Amino acid sequence: MINKRLLIKNLLAHNDENSFYDKKRKIDISQREGKAKFLKHICALSNSNPNNNSYIVIGVEDEDNKIVGVDFFDDSKIQNLINAYLSNPPIVQYENIPFPHLQDDKVVGLVTIRSKSNNEVTSLRRNIWKYYGGAVFMREGSMSMPKVFDIEIKDLNSDIVTAIESHAQNNIEHTLDGVFDFMNKRQDFSPQYKVFREYFVVCWAGQRKEIGTVAFYSRVDIELINEQVRLFYSALDEVSIQFDEGSFKIIEYVNLGLHNQDKYFPLEKTIITFENNANYNLETSLLFEPPQY
Protein backbone atom coordinates (compact mmCIF):
# COMPACT_ATOMS: atom_id res chain seq x y z
CA MET A 1 0.00 0.00 0.00
CA ILE A 2 1.38 3.38 -1.00
CA ASN A 3 1.94 5.97 1.72
CA LYS A 4 0.55 9.06 0.01
CA ARG A 5 2.49 11.48 2.21
CA LEU A 6 5.77 9.82 1.25
CA LEU A 7 4.67 9.72 -2.38
CA ILE A 8 4.13 13.49 -2.41
CA LYS A 9 7.56 14.06 -0.87
CA ASN A 10 9.15 11.75 -3.45
CA LEU A 11 7.42 13.57 -6.31
CA LEU A 12 8.52 16.95 -5.01
CA ALA A 13 12.10 15.66 -4.76
CA HIS A 14 12.09 15.94 -8.56
CA ASN A 15 12.69 19.68 -8.41
CA ASP A 16 11.27 20.42 -11.83
CA GLU A 17 7.79 19.40 -12.89
CA ASN A 18 7.98 16.92 -15.71
CA SER A 19 5.84 14.76 -17.92
CA PHE A 20 4.53 12.53 -15.11
CA TYR A 21 3.55 15.11 -12.49
CA ASP A 22 2.53 18.72 -12.05
CA LYS A 23 2.23 20.93 -8.96
CA LYS A 24 -0.13 23.79 -8.21
CA ARG A 25 -0.57 26.32 -5.44
CA LYS A 26 -4.32 25.83 -5.82
CA ILE A 27 -7.00 25.02 -8.38
CA ASP A 28 -10.43 26.56 -8.91
CA ILE A 29 -12.86 24.45 -10.91
CA SER A 30 -15.83 26.63 -9.97
CA GLN A 31 -14.91 29.01 -12.84
CA ARG A 32 -14.71 28.13 -16.55
CA GLU A 33 -11.08 29.21 -16.84
CA GLY A 34 -9.95 27.14 -13.87
CA LYS A 35 -12.02 24.19 -15.05
CA ALA A 36 -10.51 24.40 -18.55
CA LYS A 37 -6.93 24.58 -17.28
CA PHE A 38 -7.49 21.60 -14.98
CA LEU A 39 -8.92 19.56 -17.87
CA LYS A 40 -5.96 20.54 -20.05
CA HIS A 41 -3.48 19.16 -17.49
CA ILE A 42 -5.51 15.97 -17.00
CA CYS A 43 -5.62 15.43 -20.78
CA ALA A 44 -1.88 16.05 -21.20
CA LEU A 45 -0.83 13.81 -18.30
CA SER A 46 -3.11 11.00 -19.47
CA ASN A 47 -1.71 11.09 -23.03
CA SER A 48 1.90 11.27 -21.85
CA ASN A 49 1.60 8.39 -19.37
CA PRO A 50 -0.27 5.48 -20.99
CA ASN A 51 1.20 2.74 -18.76
CA ASN A 52 1.60 4.40 -15.37
CA ASN A 53 -0.04 6.73 -12.89
CA SER A 54 0.57 10.45 -13.23
CA TYR A 55 -0.05 13.05 -10.54
CA ILE A 56 -0.96 16.64 -9.72
CA VAL A 57 0.09 17.90 -6.28
CA ILE A 58 -2.00 20.84 -5.02
CA GLY A 59 -1.05 23.11 -2.14
CA VAL A 60 2.65 23.60 -2.93
CA GLU A 61 4.54 26.83 -3.63
CA ASP A 62 5.97 26.75 -7.14
CA GLU A 63 9.25 28.51 -6.34
CA ASP A 64 10.58 26.46 -3.44
CA ASN A 65 8.26 23.41 -3.13
CA LYS A 66 7.07 24.62 0.27
CA ILE A 67 3.98 22.68 1.37
CA VAL A 68 1.37 25.26 2.38
CA GLY A 69 -1.83 23.24 1.93
CA VAL A 70 -5.30 23.99 0.61
CA ASP A 71 -8.83 23.66 1.95
CA PHE A 72 -10.42 20.22 2.18
CA PHE A 73 -11.99 19.39 -1.20
CA ASP A 74 -14.98 17.17 -1.92
CA ASP A 75 -13.95 15.06 -4.91
CA SER A 76 -17.40 13.66 -5.72
CA LYS A 77 -17.79 15.78 -8.88
CA ILE A 78 -14.26 15.38 -10.30
CA GLN A 79 -14.83 12.20 -12.32
CA ASN A 80 -18.18 13.52 -13.62
CA LEU A 81 -16.38 16.64 -14.87
CA ILE A 82 -13.71 14.52 -16.58
CA ASN A 83 -16.28 12.26 -18.25
CA ALA A 84 -18.36 15.22 -19.43
CA TYR A 85 -15.53 17.11 -21.12
CA LEU A 86 -12.99 14.49 -22.25
CA SER A 87 -13.12 11.77 -24.88
CA ASN A 88 -11.41 8.54 -23.77
CA PRO A 89 -11.26 9.98 -20.23
CA PRO A 90 -8.76 8.58 -17.72
CA ILE A 91 -9.69 7.44 -14.21
CA VAL A 92 -9.08 10.39 -11.88
CA GLN A 93 -8.99 10.34 -8.07
CA TYR A 94 -8.64 13.35 -5.78
CA GLU A 95 -7.41 12.68 -2.25
CA ASN A 96 -6.96 15.02 0.74
CA ILE A 97 -3.61 14.24 2.39
CA PRO A 98 -2.93 15.69 5.88
CA PHE A 99 0.57 16.81 6.85
CA PRO A 100 1.55 17.20 10.53
CA HIS A 101 2.80 20.79 10.21
CA LEU A 102 -0.36 22.09 8.52
CA GLN A 103 -3.36 23.53 10.32
CA ASP A 104 -6.17 21.05 10.94
CA ASP A 105 -8.32 22.57 8.18
CA LYS A 106 -5.53 22.38 5.58
CA VAL A 107 -4.44 19.38 3.49
CA VAL A 108 -2.44 18.69 0.36
CA GLY A 109 -4.53 17.68 -2.64
CA LEU A 110 -3.25 14.68 -4.59
CA VAL A 111 -4.79 14.00 -8.01
CA THR A 112 -3.99 10.58 -9.45
CA ILE A 113 -4.56 10.06 -13.18
CA ARG A 114 -4.64 6.60 -14.71
CA SER A 115 -5.23 6.10 -18.44
CA LYS A 116 -7.91 3.52 -19.25
CA SER A 117 -6.24 2.61 -22.54
CA ASN A 118 -2.57 2.58 -23.51
CA ASN A 119 -3.12 3.47 -27.17
CA GLU A 120 -6.17 5.77 -27.41
CA VAL A 121 -5.75 9.55 -27.34
CA THR A 122 -7.57 11.61 -24.71
CA SER A 123 -9.02 14.84 -26.13
CA LEU A 124 -11.53 17.55 -25.30
CA ARG A 125 -15.05 16.46 -26.10
CA ARG A 126 -16.43 20.01 -26.44
CA ASN A 127 -15.47 23.66 -26.25
CA ILE A 128 -14.55 25.18 -22.91
CA TRP A 129 -13.07 28.63 -22.30
CA LYS A 130 -10.51 29.23 -25.12
CA TYR A 131 -10.01 25.54 -25.93
CA TYR A 132 -11.93 23.90 -28.76
CA GLY A 133 -13.58 20.51 -28.84
CA GLY A 134 -11.23 17.91 -30.31
CA ALA A 135 -8.09 19.58 -28.92
CA VAL A 136 -5.31 17.23 -27.79
CA PHE A 137 -2.70 18.09 -25.18
CA MET A 138 0.63 16.42 -24.36
CA ARG A 139 3.31 17.08 -21.78
CA GLU A 140 6.47 18.75 -23.01
CA GLY A 141 8.70 18.85 -19.97
CA SER A 142 6.76 20.75 -17.31
CA MET A 143 4.25 22.23 -19.76
CA SER A 144 0.90 20.94 -21.02
CA MET A 145 0.95 21.90 -24.69
CA PRO A 146 -1.58 21.53 -27.53
CA LYS A 147 -0.65 18.94 -30.12
CA VAL A 148 -1.96 18.97 -33.70
CA PHE A 149 0.44 16.87 -35.76
CA ASP A 150 2.45 13.70 -35.13
CA ILE A 151 0.35 12.65 -32.13
CA GLU A 152 1.88 9.46 -30.76
CA ILE A 153 1.22 7.77 -27.43
CA LYS A 154 4.52 6.59 -25.97
CA ASP A 155 5.55 5.00 -22.68
CA LEU A 156 8.32 7.25 -21.38
CA ASN A 157 7.80 7.26 -17.62
CA SER A 158 6.62 3.88 -16.33
CA ASP A 159 10.05 2.85 -14.97
CA ILE A 160 10.69 6.06 -13.05
CA VAL A 161 7.12 6.25 -11.68
CA THR A 162 7.29 2.61 -10.55
CA ALA A 163 10.52 3.42 -8.71
CA ILE A 164 8.99 6.48 -7.03
CA GLU A 165 5.93 4.52 -5.92
CA SER A 166 8.01 1.60 -4.64
CA HIS A 167 9.92 3.99 -2.37
CA ALA A 168 6.63 5.20 -0.89
CA GLN A 169 5.35 1.88 0.44
CA ASN A 170 3.75 1.82 3.88
CA ASN A 171 5.11 0.06 6.94
CA ILE A 172 3.93 -0.62 10.49
CA GLU A 173 5.90 2.32 11.90
CA HIS A 174 4.16 4.82 9.63
CA THR A 175 0.76 3.33 10.51
CA LEU A 176 1.34 3.46 14.29
CA ASP A 177 2.76 6.99 14.08
CA GLY A 178 -0.38 8.05 12.21
CA VAL A 179 -2.73 6.52 14.80
CA PHE A 180 -0.87 8.09 17.76
CA ASP A 181 -0.71 11.46 16.02
CA PHE A 182 -4.48 11.42 15.36
CA MET A 183 -5.37 10.32 18.91
CA ASN A 184 -3.12 12.94 20.51
CA LYS A 185 -4.30 15.86 18.38
CA ARG A 186 -8.01 15.16 18.93
CA GLN A 187 -8.15 14.29 22.61
CA ASP A 188 -10.99 16.79 23.17
CA PHE A 189 -13.32 14.93 20.78
CA SER A 190 -13.21 11.32 21.99
CA PRO A 191 -10.98 9.85 19.25
CA GLN A 192 -11.59 6.23 18.26
CA TYR A 193 -10.13 3.76 15.81
CA LYS A 194 -11.20 0.58 14.06
CA VAL A 195 -9.18 -2.01 12.09
CA PHE A 196 -10.85 -3.37 8.95
CA ARG A 197 -9.88 -6.59 7.13
CA GLU A 198 -6.87 -6.93 9.45
CA TYR A 199 -5.17 -4.16 7.50
CA PHE A 200 -6.95 -0.81 7.19
CA VAL A 201 -7.03 1.51 10.19
CA VAL A 202 -9.71 4.21 10.32
CA CYS A 203 -9.55 6.89 13.03
CA TRP A 204 -12.38 9.29 13.74
CA ALA A 205 -13.30 11.93 16.29
CA GLY A 206 -16.21 14.30 16.83
CA GLN A 207 -18.41 16.04 19.33
CA ARG A 208 -21.20 13.60 20.18
CA LYS A 209 -24.81 14.37 21.05
CA GLU A 210 -27.89 12.15 21.12
CA ILE A 211 -31.27 13.12 19.73
CA GLY A 212 -33.82 10.44 20.50
CA THR A 213 -32.18 7.13 19.71
CA VAL A 214 -29.71 8.52 17.15
CA ALA A 215 -26.17 9.66 17.98
CA PHE A 216 -24.99 12.65 15.96
CA TYR A 217 -21.47 14.01 15.65
CA SER A 218 -20.28 17.50 14.78
CA ARG A 219 -16.74 18.81 14.17
CA VAL A 220 -16.02 15.40 12.67
CA ASP A 221 -12.62 14.30 11.39
CA ILE A 222 -12.07 10.88 9.76
CA GLU A 223 -8.76 9.57 8.43
CA LEU A 224 -7.67 6.38 6.69
CA ILE A 225 -4.33 6.07 8.44
CA ASN A 226 -2.65 3.57 6.09
CA GLU A 227 -2.72 6.00 3.19
CA GLN A 228 -2.60 9.27 5.17
CA VAL A 229 -5.89 10.21 3.51
CA ARG A 230 -8.40 12.45 5.23
CA LEU A 231 -11.64 10.90 4.08
CA PHE A 232 -14.07 13.29 5.69
CA TYR A 233 -13.85 16.58 7.50
CA SER A 234 -16.67 18.79 8.72
CA ALA A 235 -16.54 21.74 11.10
CA LEU A 236 -20.29 22.41 11.08
CA ASP A 237 -22.31 19.50 9.65
CA GLU A 238 -23.93 16.88 11.84
CA VAL A 239 -23.41 13.28 10.85
CA SER A 240 -24.08 9.75 12.02
CA ILE A 241 -21.41 7.06 11.90
CA GLN A 242 -21.99 3.33 11.47
CA PHE A 243 -19.60 0.50 10.70
CA ASP A 244 -19.32 -3.26 10.49
CA GLU A 245 -16.42 -5.61 9.75
CA GLY A 246 -16.11 -4.53 6.11
CA SER A 247 -17.48 -1.01 5.77
CA PHE A 248 -17.65 2.43 7.35
CA LYS A 249 -20.70 4.63 6.68
CA ILE A 250 -21.17 8.37 7.24
CA ILE A 251 -24.55 10.07 6.75
CA GLU A 252 -24.74 13.88 6.74
CA TYR A 253 -27.94 15.48 8.02
CA VAL A 254 -29.54 18.90 7.59
CA ASN A 255 -31.79 20.44 10.23
CA LEU A 256 -35.01 21.89 8.75
CA GLY A 257 -38.38 22.88 10.10
CA LEU A 258 -41.09 25.47 10.67
CA HIS A 259 -42.60 26.96 13.81
CA ASN A 260 -40.00 25.46 16.15
CA GLN A 261 -40.67 21.98 14.81
CA ASP A 262 -37.21 21.09 13.56
CA LYS A 263 -36.28 17.71 12.18
CA TYR A 264 -33.07 16.15 10.88
CA PHE A 265 -33.21 15.00 7.24
CA PRO A 266 -30.56 12.77 5.60
CA LEU A 267 -28.55 14.79 3.08
CA GLU A 268 -25.68 12.66 1.75
CA LYS A 269 -24.26 9.19 2.39
CA THR A 270 -20.61 8.18 2.11
CA ILE A 271 -19.67 4.50 2.33
CA ILE A 272 -16.11 3.21 2.52
CA THR A 273 -15.97 -0.48 1.62
CA PHE A 274 -12.83 -2.46 2.44
CA GLU A 275 -11.87 -5.43 0.29
CA ASN A 276 -9.84 -8.50 1.24
CA ASN A 277 -7.21 -7.68 -1.38
CA ALA A 278 -6.01 -4.51 0.45
CA ASN A 279 -8.13 -2.20 -1.69
CA TYR A 280 -10.97 0.08 -0.70
CA ASN A 281 -13.80 1.89 -2.46
CA LEU A 282 -15.42 5.17 -1.48
CA GLU A 283 -18.89 5.98 -2.79
CA THR A 284 -20.99 9.07 -2.14
CA SER A 285 -24.70 9.35 -2.92
CA LEU A 286 -27.31 12.07 -2.40
CA LEU A 287 -30.17 11.12 -0.06
CA PHE A 288 -32.02 14.41 0.41
CA GLU A 289 -35.72 14.55 -0.33
CA PRO A 290 -37.22 18.01 0.30
CA PRO A 291 -39.91 17.95 2.99
CA GLN A 292 -43.42 19.12 2.22
CA TYR A 293 -44.94 21.78 4.45
C-alpha positions in Angstrom: 0.0 0.0 0.0 1.4 3.4 -1.0 1.9 6.0 1.7 0.6 9.1 0.0 2.5 11.5 2.2 5.8 9.8 1.3 4.7 9.7 -2.4 4.1 13.5 -2.4 7.6 14.1 -0.9 9.2 11.7 -3.5 7.4 13.6 -6.3 8.5 17.0 -5.0 12.1 15.7 -4.8 12.1 15.9 -8.6 12.7 19.7 -8.4 11.3 20.4 -11.8 7.8 19.4 -12.9 8.0 16.9 -15.7 5.8 14.8 -17.9 4.5 12.5 -15.1 3.5 15.1 -12.5 2.5 18.7 -12.1 2.2 20.9 -9.0 -0.1 23.8 -8.2 -0.6 26.3 -5.4 -4.3 25.8 -5.8 -7.0 25.0 -8.4 -10.4 26.6 -8.9 -12.9 24.4 -10.9 -15.8 26.6 -10.0 -14.9 29.0 -12.8 -14.7 28.1 -16.5 -11.1 29.2 -16.8 -10.0 27.1 -13.9 -12.0 24.2 -15.1 -10.5 24.4 -18.6 -6.9 24.6 -17.3 -7.5 21.6 -15.0 -8.9 19.6 -17.9 -6.0 20.5 -20.0 -3.5 19.2 -17.5 -5.5 16.0 -17.0 -5.6 15.4 -20.8 -1.9 16.0 -21.2 -0.8 13.8 -18.3 -3.1 11.0 -19.5 -1.7 11.1 -23.0 1.9 11.3 -21.9 1.6 8.4 -19.4 -0.3 5.5 -21.0 1.2 2.7 -18.8 1.6 4.4 -15.4 0.0 6.7 -12.9 0.6 10.4 -13.2 -0.1 13.1 -10.5 -1.0 16.6 -9.7 0.1 17.9 -6.3 -2.0 20.8 -5.0 -1.1 23.1 -2.1 2.6 23.6 -2.9 4.5 26.8 -3.6 6.0 26.7 -7.1 9.2 28.5 -6.3 10.6 26.5 -3.4 8.3 23.4 -3.1 7.1 24.6 0.3 4.0 22.7 1.4 1.4 25.3 2.4 -1.8 23.2 1.9 -5.3 24.0 0.6 -8.8 23.7 2.0 -10.4 20.2 2.2 -12.0 19.4 -1.2 -15.0 17.2 -1.9 -14.0 15.1 -4.9 -17.4 13.7 -5.7 -17.8 15.8 -8.9 -14.3 15.4 -10.3 -14.8 12.2 -12.3 -18.2 13.5 -13.6 -16.4 16.6 -14.9 -13.7 14.5 -16.6 -16.3 12.3 -18.2 -18.4 15.2 -19.4 -15.5 17.1 -21.1 -13.0 14.5 -22.2 -13.1 11.8 -24.9 -11.4 8.5 -23.8 -11.3 10.0 -20.2 -8.8 8.6 -17.7 -9.7 7.4 -14.2 -9.1 10.4 -11.9 -9.0 10.3 -8.1 -8.6 13.4 -5.8 -7.4 12.7 -2.2 -7.0 15.0 0.7 -3.6 14.2 2.4 -2.9 15.7 5.9 0.6 16.8 6.9 1.6 17.2 10.5 2.8 20.8 10.2 -0.4 22.1 8.5 -3.4 23.5 10.3 -6.2 21.1 10.9 -8.3 22.6 8.2 -5.5 22.4 5.6 -4.4 19.4 3.5 -2.4 18.7 0.4 -4.5 17.7 -2.6 -3.3 14.7 -4.6 -4.8 14.0 -8.0 -4.0 10.6 -9.4 -4.6 10.1 -13.2 -4.6 6.6 -14.7 -5.2 6.1 -18.4 -7.9 3.5 -19.2 -6.2 2.6 -22.5 -2.6 2.6 -23.5 -3.1 3.5 -27.2 -6.2 5.8 -27.4 -5.8 9.5 -27.3 -7.6 11.6 -24.7 -9.0 14.8 -26.1 -11.5 17.6 -25.3 -15.0 16.5 -26.1 -16.4 20.0 -26.4 -15.5 23.7 -26.2 -14.5 25.2 -22.9 -13.1 28.6 -22.3 -10.5 29.2 -25.1 -10.0 25.5 -25.9 -11.9 23.9 -28.8 -13.6 20.5 -28.8 -11.2 17.9 -30.3 -8.1 19.6 -28.9 -5.3 17.2 -27.8 -2.7 18.1 -25.2 0.6 16.4 -24.4 3.3 17.1 -21.8 6.5 18.7 -23.0 8.7 18.9 -20.0 6.8 20.7 -17.3 4.2 22.2 -19.8 0.9 20.9 -21.0 1.0 21.9 -24.7 -1.6 21.5 -27.5 -0.7 18.9 -30.1 -2.0 19.0 -33.7 0.4 16.9 -35.8 2.5 13.7 -35.1 0.3 12.6 -32.1 1.9 9.5 -30.8 1.2 7.8 -27.4 4.5 6.6 -26.0 5.5 5.0 -22.7 8.3 7.3 -21.4 7.8 7.3 -17.6 6.6 3.9 -16.3 10.0 2.9 -15.0 10.7 6.1 -13.0 7.1 6.2 -11.7 7.3 2.6 -10.6 10.5 3.4 -8.7 9.0 6.5 -7.0 5.9 4.5 -5.9 8.0 1.6 -4.6 9.9 4.0 -2.4 6.6 5.2 -0.9 5.4 1.9 0.4 3.7 1.8 3.9 5.1 0.1 6.9 3.9 -0.6 10.5 5.9 2.3 11.9 4.2 4.8 9.6 0.8 3.3 10.5 1.3 3.5 14.3 2.8 7.0 14.1 -0.4 8.1 12.2 -2.7 6.5 14.8 -0.9 8.1 17.8 -0.7 11.5 16.0 -4.5 11.4 15.4 -5.4 10.3 18.9 -3.1 12.9 20.5 -4.3 15.9 18.4 -8.0 15.2 18.9 -8.2 14.3 22.6 -11.0 16.8 23.2 -13.3 14.9 20.8 -13.2 11.3 22.0 -11.0 9.9 19.2 -11.6 6.2 18.3 -10.1 3.8 15.8 -11.2 0.6 14.1 -9.2 -2.0 12.1 -10.8 -3.4 9.0 -9.9 -6.6 7.1 -6.9 -6.9 9.5 -5.2 -4.2 7.5 -6.9 -0.8 7.2 -7.0 1.5 10.2 -9.7 4.2 10.3 -9.5 6.9 13.0 -12.4 9.3 13.7 -13.3 11.9 16.3 -16.2 14.3 16.8 -18.4 16.0 19.3 -21.2 13.6 20.2 -24.8 14.4 21.0 -27.9 12.2 21.1 -31.3 13.1 19.7 -33.8 10.4 20.5 -32.2 7.1 19.7 -29.7 8.5 17.2 -26.2 9.7 18.0 -25.0 12.7 16.0 -21.5 14.0 15.7 -20.3 17.5 14.8 -16.7 18.8 14.2 -16.0 15.4 12.7 -12.6 14.3 11.4 -12.1 10.9 9.8 -8.8 9.6 8.4 -7.7 6.4 6.7 -4.3 6.1 8.4 -2.7 3.6 6.1 -2.7 6.0 3.2 -2.6 9.3 5.2 -5.9 10.2 3.5 -8.4 12.5 5.2 -11.6 10.9 4.1 -14.1 13.3 5.7 -13.8 16.6 7.5 -16.7 18.8 8.7 -16.5 21.7 11.1 -20.3 22.4 11.1 -22.3 19.5 9.7 -23.9 16.9 11.8 -23.4 13.3 10.9 -24.1 9.8 12.0 -21.4 7.1 11.9 -22.0 3.3 11.5 -19.6 0.5 10.7 -19.3 -3.3 10.5 -16.4 -5.6 9.7 -16.1 -4.5 6.1 -17.5 -1.0 5.8 -17.7 2.4 7.4 -20.7 4.6 6.7 -21.2 8.4 7.2 -24.5 10.1 6.8 -24.7 13.9 6.7 -27.9 15.5 8.0 -29.5 18.9 7.6 -31.8 20.4 10.2 -35.0 21.9 8.7 -38.4 22.9 10.1 -41.1 25.5 10.7 -42.6 27.0 13.8 -40.0 25.5 16.1 -40.7 22.0 14.8 -37.2 21.1 13.6 -36.3 17.7 12.2 -33.1 16.1 10.9 -33.2 15.0 7.2 -30.6 12.8 5.6 -28.5 14.8 3.1 -25.7 12.7 1.8 -24.3 9.2 2.4 -20.6 8.2 2.1 -19.7 4.5 2.3 -16.1 3.2 2.5 -16.0 -0.5 1.6 -12.8 -2.5 2.4 -11.9 -5.4 0.3 -9.8 -8.5 1.2 -7.2 -7.7 -1.4 -6.0 -4.5 0.4 -8.1 -2.2 -1.7 -11.0 0.1 -0.7 -13.8 1.9 -2.5 -15.4 5.2 -1.5 -18.9 6.0 -2.8 -21.0 9.1 -2.1 -24.7 9.4 -2.9 -27.3 12.1 -2.4 -30.2 11.1 -0.1 -32.0 14.4 0.4 -35.7 14.6 -0.3 -37.2 18.0 0.3 -39.9 17.9 3.0 -43.4 19.1 2.2 -44.9 21.8 4.5 
